[in-house]
Amino acid sequence: MIKLSNVSKYFGPEKKAVDDISFEVKEGETLVLLGTSGCGKTTTLRMINRLLEADSGQIFINGKEIRELSPEILRRNIGYVLQNTGLFPHYTVSDNIGLVPSLLKWDKKRIHDRTTTLMDKLHLPAATYAEVYPQQLSGGQQQRVGLARALAADPPVLLMDEPFGALDPLTRISVRKEFKSLDEISHRTIILVTHDVEEAFELGHRICLMNEGRIQQLGTPAELIFHPANDFVRSFLDPQRLQLELKSLQIKDLWQWLPSAATPGNGQLAASSTCWDALEAITHQPVTVTHEQEQKIIDGNGLMEAIAAYKN
Ligand SMILES: Nc1ncnc2c1ncn2[C@@H]1O[C@H](COP(=O)(O)OP(=O)(O)OP(=O)(O)O)[C@@H](O)[C@H]1O
């Protein structure tokens, strides 16, 4: 769906912001660009919608080199979400969301229907919020409007630059959870930039960890944490190692090592739940998990034993 092939970007003769990077993002996949400040994440993202032009290499979307398309046509298929939302303060919420559809000359009813649907899906009921202005909303609500605006014309690709970066830590966690469960998101191809490791592990199907313009490792969260490609990757993830291990492993990954507890389980948990979510669920009582027609009762000891066995 999206392919970067040996892409580089210089700012002046000396400053190589992005240094010969290549990757592919499959349709429906979320790839997270992760790394320290200044490692080239935003520059990479902005080359994909031609807000910046690459100095060398090629970028393809659906097999088409993006320079063959005019920036306007290209951006119709790409939603863009920014940290500071970029909402127009003198436009109402519904006008902000309907901006791209109206530029595309959709008729009024279609814009109204799409805006209302999106607001409902993003828990901003149109009856209450359609006519208010962005500054009357909380940061989390403004972020949802920014997302609704990016989704309005139904683009197959979403580029997101620190989309939750301006939110306080608690709001950030809840908006992120909500984002993950949105059906408007699940089928889109997404590239998301963040410097928040936990966010990358929660949202990325794969993570591209960068340093000084170069890719250090590109892989699933479990590949990065359990099989780091080099010392940079290992030390970048080390401070949150335990949490990241728990977030990147699903119960089904541990199935062969998981003992079934004797105590009856209280409630069910999906085998696709992460160990992090499982630990939360079993704080007070064991839970029952079914995987490939086998049932096990999971408690804290059994889970920790299985994680240790997986790592050995
Ligand atoms: N317009 C510009 N002119 C000159 N240098 C730039 C420009 N934009 C970015 N840079 C430099 O290129 C490098 C990569 O910047 P970029 O914004 O892509 O990093 P980043 O990984 O997104 O960082 P952050 O997380 O801090 O936004 C940095 O050293 C930055 O200072």
The ligand as an SDF file (V2000), in Angstrom:
LIG
                    3D

 31 33  0  0  0  0  0  0  0  0999 V2000
   12.7760   22.7570    7.9470 N   0  0  0  0  0  0  0  0  0  0  0  0
   13.9050   22.3400    8.5140 C   0  0  0  0  0  0  0  0  0  0  0  0
   15.0580   22.9760    8.3550 N   0  0  0  0  0  0  0  0  0  0  0  0
   16.2240   22.5420    8.8890 C   0  0  0  0  0  0  0  0  0  0  0  0
   16.3160   21.4390    9.6620 N   0  0  0  0  0  0  0  0  0  0  0  0
   15.1820   20.7490    9.8780 C   0  0  0  0  0  0  0  0  0  0  0  0
   13.9170   21.1580    9.3260 C   0  0  0  0  0  0  0  0  0  0  0  0
   12.9730   20.2700    9.7120 N   0  0  0  0  0  0  0  0  0  0  0  0
   13.6120   19.3570   10.4770 C   0  0  0  0  0  0  0  0  0  0  0  0
   14.9200   19.6490   10.5760 N   0  0  0  0  0  0  0  0  0  0  0  0
   15.9510   18.8570   11.3020 C   0  0  0  0  0  0  0  0  0  0  0  0
   15.8740   17.5220   10.8160 O   0  0  0  0  0  0  0  0  0  0  0  0
   16.0060   16.6000   11.8800 C   0  0  0  0  0  0  0  0  0  0  0  0
   14.7970   15.6940   11.9150 C   0  0  0  0  0  0  0  0  0  0  0  0
   13.6510   16.4450   12.2890 O   0  0  0  0  0  0  0  0  0  0  0  0
   12.2120   15.7970   12.4990 P   0  0  0  0  0  0  0  0  0  0  0  0
   11.2730   16.8940   12.8350 O   0  0  0  0  0  0  0  0  0  0  0  0
   11.9040   14.9360   11.3580 O   0  0  0  0  0  0  0  0  0  0  0  0
   12.4730   14.8910   13.7800 O   0  0  0  0  0  0  0  0  0  0  0  0
   11.4420   14.1480   14.7110 P   0  0  0  0  0  0  0  0  0  0  0  0
   11.9890   12.7750   14.8870 O   0  0  0  0  0  0  0  0  0  0  0  0
   10.0550   14.2540   14.1720 O   0  0  0  0  0  0  0  0  0  0  0  0
   11.5790   14.9430   16.0680 O   0  0  0  0  0  0  0  0  0  0  0  0
   10.4720   15.4450   17.1110 P   0  0  0  0  0  0  0  0  0  0  0  0
    9.9610   14.2230   17.7940 O   0  0  0  0  0  0  0  0  0  0  0  0
   11.2600   16.3240   18.0310 O   0  0  0  0  0  0  0  0  0  0  0  0
    9.4410   16.1800   16.3130 O   0  0  0  0  0  0  0  0  0  0  0  0
   16.1750   17.4300   13.1470 C   0  0  0  0  0  0  0  0  0  0  0  0
   17.5350   17.5240   13.4410 O   0  0  0  0  0  0  0  0  0  0  0  0
   15.6240   18.7740   12.7710 C   0  0  0  0  0  0  0  0  0  0  0  0
   16.2450   19.7950   13.4870 O   0  0  0  0  0  0  0  0  0  0  0  0
  1  2  1  0
  2  3  1  0
  2  7  2  0
  3  4  2  0
  4  5  1  0
  5  6  2  0
  6  7  1  0
  6 10  1  0
  7  8  1  0
  8  9  2  0
  9 10  1  0
 10 11  1  0
 11 12  1  0
 11 30  1  0
 12 13  1  0
 13 14  1  0
 13 28  1  0
 14 15  1  0
 15 16  1  0
 16 17  2  0
 16 18  1  0
 16 19  1  0
 19 20  1  0
 20 21  2  0
 20 22  1  0
 20 23  1  0
 23 24  1  0
 24 25  2  0
 24 26  1  0
 24 27  1  0
 28 29  1  0
 28 30  1  0
 30 31  1  0
M  END
$$$$
